[in-house]
Amino acid sequence: MDLLSPKPHVPPDFVIKVDETDIVIYAHKFVLARVSSVFVKEFYGSVHPLRERTEEDSVEVIDEKCYSFDASNVFIRFVYGDQNCVETCV
Protein backbone atom coordinates (compact mmCIF):
# COMPACT_ATOMS: atom_id res chain seq x y z
CA MET A 1 0.00 0.00 0.00
CA ASP A 2 1.53 3.30 -1.07
CA LEU A 3 0.39 5.95 1.37
CA LEU A 4 2.03 8.74 -0.64
CA SER A 5 0.30 7.94 -3.92
CA PRO A 6 -2.13 10.50 -5.39
CA LYS A 7 -5.08 8.37 -4.22
CA PRO A 8 -3.93 6.43 -1.15
CA HIS A 9 -6.15 3.82 0.48
CA VAL A 10 -5.88 5.76 3.75
CA PRO A 11 -6.48 9.47 3.19
CA PRO A 12 -3.93 11.86 4.75
CA ASP A 13 -4.88 13.73 7.90
CA PHE A 14 -1.93 16.10 8.06
CA VAL A 15 -0.94 18.81 5.58
CA ILE A 16 2.30 20.78 5.51
CA LYS A 17 2.10 24.09 3.65
CA VAL A 18 5.61 25.03 2.52
CA ASP A 19 7.37 28.30 1.71
CA GLU A 20 4.30 30.54 1.93
CA THR A 21 3.13 29.19 -1.44
CA ASP A 22 0.30 26.93 -2.51
CA ILE A 23 2.64 23.93 -2.34
CA VAL A 24 1.50 21.31 0.16
CA ILE A 25 2.77 17.94 1.34
CA TYR A 26 0.24 15.41 2.58
CA ALA A 27 1.05 12.99 5.39
CA HIS A 28 -0.52 10.73 8.00
CA LYS A 29 -0.25 11.48 11.69
CA PHE A 30 0.10 7.80 12.55
CA VAL A 31 3.13 7.42 10.25
CA LEU A 32 4.86 10.46 11.74
CA ALA A 33 3.99 9.32 15.27
CA ARG A 34 5.60 5.92 14.55
CA VAL A 35 9.01 7.56 14.15
CA SER A 36 9.01 10.23 16.85
CA SER A 37 7.64 10.69 20.34
CA VAL A 38 7.54 14.43 19.58
CA PHE A 39 4.87 13.77 16.96
CA VAL A 40 2.97 11.50 19.36
CA LYS A 41 2.77 14.31 21.91
CA GLU A 42 1.98 16.93 19.25
CA PHE A 43 -0.84 14.96 17.64
CA TYR A 44 -2.27 12.96 20.51
CA GLY A 45 -1.11 14.61 23.72
CA SER A 46 -2.15 12.62 26.72
CA VAL A 47 -5.21 11.30 24.91
CA HIS A 48 -5.06 7.77 23.60
CA PRO A 49 -4.53 7.71 19.80
CA LEU A 50 -7.53 5.44 19.30
CA ARG A 51 -9.93 7.98 20.71
CA GLU A 52 -12.99 8.85 18.67
CA ARG A 53 -12.15 11.49 16.08
CA THR A 54 -14.30 14.50 15.46
CA GLU A 55 -14.84 16.60 12.35
CA GLU A 56 -12.64 19.45 13.56
CA ASP A 57 -9.53 17.29 14.08
CA SER A 58 -9.81 15.24 10.90
CA VAL A 59 -7.14 17.20 8.98
CA GLU A 60 -4.44 19.31 10.57
CA VAL A 61 -2.57 21.93 8.57
CA ILE A 62 0.73 23.53 9.56
CA ASP A 63 2.57 26.38 7.88
CA GLU A 64 6.23 25.45 7.54
CA LYS A 65 8.35 28.56 7.15
CA CYS A 66 11.71 27.25 8.37
CA TYR A 67 12.37 24.63 5.70
CA SER A 68 12.10 24.50 1.92
CA PHE A 69 9.75 22.26 0.00
CA ASP A 70 12.70 20.05 -0.99
CA ALA A 71 13.83 19.56 2.61
CA SER A 72 10.28 18.90 3.86
CA ASN A 73 9.57 16.52 0.98
CA VAL A 74 12.77 14.51 1.57
CA PHE A 75 11.90 14.26 5.29
CA ILE A 76 8.39 12.93 4.59
CA ARG A 77 9.59 10.51 1.90
CA PHE A 78 12.29 9.17 4.24
CA VAL A 79 9.79 8.69 7.09
CA TYR A 80 7.57 6.74 4.69
CA GLY A 81 10.45 4.42 3.86
CA ASP A 82 11.90 5.85 0.65
CA GLN A 83 15.58 5.16 1.31
CA ASN A 84 16.60 6.51 -2.11
CA CYS A 85 15.27 10.01 -1.45
CA VAL A 86 18.41 11.06 0.44
CA GLU A 87 20.71 9.86 -2.34
CA THR A 88 18.76 11.78 -4.98
CA CYS A 89 19.19 15.13 -3.23
CA VAL A 90 22.96 14.99 -2.88
Secondary structure as UniProt FT lines:
FT   TURN            3..4
FT   STRAND          14..18
FT   TURN            19..20
FT   STRAND          24..27
FT   HELIX           29..35
FT   HELIX           37..44
FT   TURN            45..46
FT   TURN            49..50
FT   HELIX           55..57
FT   STRAND          60..64
FT   HELIX           69..79
FT   TURN            80..81
FT   HELIX           84..88
//
